[in-house]
Amino acid sequence: RGVTRGVGKSSPRLLRVSTCSVFTNRLEHEKSPYLLQHKNNPVDWWPWCDEVFEKAKKEDKPVFLSVGYSTCHWCHVMERECFENQKIGEQMNELFYNIKVDREERPDIDKTYMSFVQQLGVGGGWPMSVWLTPNKLPIWGGTYFPPRDMYGRPGFPTVLEKISSLYKDKKDDLEAQGNSILVQLKQTSSAISTGEIANSDAIHNLCFGKITENYDDVHGGFGGAPKFPTPPQYHFLFRYYKMYQDTSAGKNGKDMALFSLQKIIEGGIHDHIGGGFHRYSVDKYWHIPHYEKMLYDQAQLACTFLEAFQISKDELYSDAAIDIFGYVAENLMHEDGGIFSAEDADSLNPETGKMSEGSFYVWRYDEIAEVLGSDSNCDMFCAYYGIDKKGNTRPESDPHGELKGTNTLYIRNDLEDIAKKYSVSMEECRRILEENRMKLKEHRRKRPKPHLDDKIITSWNGLMLSAFSKGYQVLHEPKYLQYAQKIANFVKTEMYQDGKLLRSFRNGPSNILAFATDYAFMIRGLLDLYEASGDFQWLSWATELQEKQHELFWDEEKGGYWNTTSKGKILFQSKEIYDGAEPSENSVSFQNISRLAKMLSDDYWYQQGERLMSAFHQYINKAPQICPEMAPHISSPVLPNKQIILAGDIQSQEVQDFIRIVHQNYDPYKVLLFVNKDSNDLLSPHLPHVQNIPLNTPAVYICQHQSCQAPIFSPEELKLALT
């Protein structure tokens, strides 16, 4: 197995590549870690390109498309069982042209064919397996297939043979079926029609009711196993509380969100040793996770925890955000500032010599006792983190027995109870737990690390840019601002060419142009960085990118943003509004253009925001729970159109004190502007009411509708004004 450099003092990372090194295919020339993992398969893989489809047309040979990503557990399983099997590889090469796609590089291809697979009623997920005609028309699909027939399911070789035979004998029927589903998908994607938005309070209340109807009041979160953190839902509940904090529903929403986040922080989904959070919990307790770590989860959760801290002032939440920032800086940061994508769930198990899920993260009791020593301090640590001598994994959470006898750390007991039990003060208890945690962290560094996907994705870096910017705003830690500035500079230097963003970077920028999500998330990050730093260049670039996004992706006929400009290159374009693991480009773009409209008092962006809402009126009015990132930003009479303008030298202590006070309070609907000698000439054309603001005296102006209240000159006055 190939080895990439480790991070920090830890042992080298294992880069998953096929063990069949006697074979080499075209993927060896790609940059994607996922494609490179398959470069030595006996399968004659192609990357997605025009050439392979032209060859397939000439030979009238169907195409097999396999889509996944480098930290996908079941992608690894299918590779090991099927794609590394020489006999199966020969069968694939004989019957099909075979294409590999990294879904993180090409989300447009992934979304297009995932829609088809889900329409078949066979579920969705990765690896995604789809069979196509040479004209890219899907004819059948699924996800993971085993290497042989089992459990009443056909094995992969059986499916290959069956589809090849059907294509030869009943090609017209297959194409007709594929065309029928494609027509439905195109109709769904283009069924958007403009219309009126219902009363905003009714939308907010409907969204609140739908989100909270499956609330788990024992373990937190929504629904049963598996449980995902779903930051967009918590963002909605906090904004709902901001709008309706005097109502019982508003208070209940806040309490549900805070309790759920507490349970997530305490659970095994949280890596209590190395920091950061895993993808999801396989059980309802937040205990046993799927162990991969994704950048988009870290970024969104950090922002969620910071909002929870602003609302509650409970350091449990700020500590969780700090924990994420430490994990990202230590494990995922490129030396020049970009942030890597993910860490795998699987790693080499030294006991078996095989790759297995969770090996890097789980502990046997004897190993912990050996590292910490078998005294009361070790007992205290085990009692607090739920460590049992026989392991703490429930059998139902581990159906294949891979984690038997192991412990995944979670907070089982209250700190105060542990301190009393072991007759120590709370401070001493914290010190002992932290000391032992660091011992285990150092010991864990010696283990083989999970594979690192060191691809830098623009959209996810935009999410992390927001997180670090807000981290500086709320926690006033200078290094978070430095990290945010490095991300923005990295993207602008390495992933921005000829006025357009690129999708990704690995050993140089990719040749794939950015998608609407890349623009939306990066613009939001830049607006957050501007509000953190006061540096006008970031507001200026955010405005330029918004104009470019509008030029490239906006649907002039019906409104809303297409997810791609690849018209003609893929089967159909779509507009996303569903906020799932990541928020949709349209939800985030709606917030961005609303912020720009407020910041610049620009009627054009107000109008585009209205058109965007109108384009999705059917979803917003009837099922706002699918877009919890957008729903709370639909206008409500209780939300003032507030600008907070800080005048004076941003480096002065007075202005810095004002900034701290502004960011102490939770107010997701405000915009913050800085007026000084560097920015005044640039802002004045947009904001006539700032032209007469004196720049030599630090002050705060709270403005609405281009009219400002009397200037505020002291921190005490500002605190009162913002209460």
C-alpha positions, 0 to 999 in steps of 0.5 A: 500500500502506498504511503502519504506523509503523516500530519504532526508526530503521528504515524504515516497514513495508509493511502488505499490503493488496490493490492493488485499492483500488476495492473495499471489503468488510466486512473493513474493519471488522475488527481482524485484520491478516490480514482487513484485508489482504483488505479491498480484494479484489473478493471480497465477504468476510465475517468468521465470523458467524451472519449469513452462514450465515443468508443462505446457508441462505435462499438454499441457497448454499454457503460458501467458507471461507479461513483463513490468517494475515497473515505466511503466504507462500502466503496472500499468493501465493493472494491476489495470484493469485486473490483480487485477480483481479476475474474470479475474485472475481466468480465467487466472489461469484456461486457462494458466500458467502465467509468469511475467518478469521484462524487466530490469532484463531480457532484453534478454527475452524482446527483443526476444518476442518484436521482435515477437510482432513487427513482428505481426504488432501490434506495440511494447511497455509495458506492453508486452503480449505474449502467448506461447506454453509450448516449449516457442514458441510465438503464439500471442502477443500484448501490453496493453489490456483493461478489456472489449471489447471497441472501436472496440478492444477485451478486455483481457478476450475475447482474453484469451478465444479466444487464449485458444480455438484456442490452443485446436482446432488449436494448429498445425496451431498456432505453424506453424504460430509462427514457421514461424515468428520465422524462419524469426527472426532467419534469420534476427538475423543471416543474418550478413555477413562480408564485406567491409566498405564504404568510411568513409566520405560517411558514415558520410555524409549519417548519417548526412543527414538522422538524420537531414532531420526531424529537427524541426527548431522551437522547436528543436529535430527531428520529431513531437510528441512524442519527445524523447531526443535521446542523440546518435543523438546529440553525432553524430552531435557533432562528425560530427562537430569535423570532418567537422567543416570547412564545412557549414554542420558541423557548421549546425549540431552543431547549430541544436544540441545546439538549440535542447538541449536548447529547451529540457532544457527550456521545461517541460520535464526538472523538473525545481523544483527538477532537472533531466529530464523526459522520453519524451515529449508527444507534439512537444514543449517539454512541457508536458512530460511522467513524469517518470524519468529513470537513463539511460536518466539522465546519457546520457543527462548529458554527452551530456550537458557536450559536448555542454558546451565544444563546446559552453562554454555556462553555460546553458549546464553545469548548466543542467548537474549540475542539473542532478547530483544534482537530481541523488545524492539526489534521486537515490543514494544508501548509498554505491554508486550504483545508483537506476533505476527510479522514476515512472510517477504516484503518489498518488493524494491527491485530488482524493486519487488515483494514477495518472500521474504527480501528484507529478510534476504539480501545480495549480496556487492557490497553487503556489500563496499560497506558494510564496505569491501574490506579484510581485515576484510571478508574476515574477516567473509565467511569467518566468515559463509559469504558468497560472491561468487556467493551461498551459496544451494544451488539445491535450496533455491531451486527458483524462483530467488528467492534466486539470487546472494544470501547468507544468513548462517550461521557457516561457520568456527570463530572460532579458525580465523578468528582464526589465519587473519587473525593476530588474537587471539580478542578482536580477532576478536570485536570486528571481527565485531561491529563489522561486524555492527552496520554491516550492521544499520544499513544494513539498517534502510534497507530496506523492512521486512517486514509486522509483525502487531501483534496481541497474542495472549494465549497467545503473550504467556504464552510470552514471559512465561515466557521473560523471567521465566526470562531474569531467573532465569538471567541476572539481568538486571533489564530482563528482569524488567521486561519480564515484569512489563509483559506480565503487567500488560498482559494483566491490564489490557487482555485480562482482563474479568469474570474471563475472559481475551480472545484478542487485542488490537489497537487495543483488546481483541477480542471473542473469549474466550480458548481453553484454550491462552491460559489454560494458557500465561498460567498457566505464565508467571505461575508463572514470573514468581512464581518470578522476582520473589517477588511473590505477586500473580502466584501468586494470579492464576495460581491464579484463572486455573487455577480459571477454566480448569477451570470453562470447559474441563474435561471432567467426564465423562472428564477433560482440557481441551477446546480451546474453550467454543464448543460448538454454535458449531463442529461439534465440540470436541476435546482436544489433546495433540500438542505441535507448533509450540506445546505443547498446552493439556493438556501445559502444563496438566498441568505447571501443575496439578502445580506448583500442587499442589506449591506449595500442597500441594493434594490437589485439583490432584494428583487433577486431574493424575491424571485428566488423565493418565488421560484420555490414557493411550492416547497416553501409553502407546503414543506418548508422543513426540507429547506430549514436553512432558507425558511427562517430567512423569509421575511417576518414583521418581527425582523428589523432590517438592521445595519450595524455600522462601526466607524473609526480605525478598526485596529483601535481598542475602542472599535475592537471593544465594539466588535466584541460586544456586537458579536456577544449577542446572537443575532443572525439577521444583522449585518455589520459594516465598517466605515473608515478611511480605507472603505468609505469611498467604496461604500458611499456610492451604495450607502448615502447615509454613511457619507457624513459619518465622521471617521476620526471618532470611534462610534457605532451607528444602528441604521434601518432603511438608510436612517441611523440612530444617534451615534453610540460612543461607549461600550455600555451604551452599545450593550443597552442598545443591542439588548 
